[in-house]
C-alpha cells in the first residue's frame, strides 16, 4: 500500500526533491505573475533591476525607496500602479482591487 501511495504522489507531482520549491500556478502569486506578464512585462523586467522602458522590478520590496523617493510598501506601490506616470498608464480602473492584490503578491516575490 505504501508503494502505491508513493507512486501516486510522484505521478501527480506532489513529491518534491529536497530543496525544491513547489510551482505556484494558482493563488495570489500565480495570478499576479499572469497579470504581470500580460500588463507589465513589456516595460518592466521582473528578473533584473536594469531599466527597460520602465524600471526593472527585481527586488522591488527589498528596496527602501521607489524612483519617486517614496518608501517601498504596498500603499506606495499600489499608488504607482493606480496613477501610472512617466509614460506608464494608470491601472486604477483597468485592474480590479483583487487583481492588484495578486499583482502585489507577485511583486513581493521578485
Residue pairs with C-beta under 8 A, 6 or more apart in sequence:
6 15
9 15
16 22
24 30
28 101
28 102
28 105
28 106
29 102
29 105
29 106
29 108
29 109
31 99
31 102
31 106
32 102
32 103
32 104
32 105
32 106
32 107
33 106
35 95
35 99
35 102
35 103
35 106
36 44
36 46
36 103
36 106
36 107
39 91
39 94
39 95
39 103
40 46
40 57
40 103
42 52
42 53
43 52
43 53
43 54
43 87
43 88
44 52
44 53
44 54
44 55
44 56
44 57
45 52
45 56
45 57
45 58
46 56
46 57
46 58
46 110
47 56
47 58
47 110
48 56
48 58
49 55
49 56
49 57
49 58
49 59
50 56
53 87
54 86
54 87
54 88
55 67
57 107
57 110
58 110
59 110
60 72
60 77
60 107
60 108
60 110
61 72
61 77
61 107
61 108
61 110
63 72
64 71
64 72
65 71
65 72
66 72
66 76
66 77
66 80
68 80
68 85
70 76
70 79
74 104
77 104
77 107
78 100
78 104
80 88
81 90
81 91
81 95
81 100
81 103
82 90
82 91
82 92
82 100
83 90
83 92
84 90
84 91
91 100
95 103
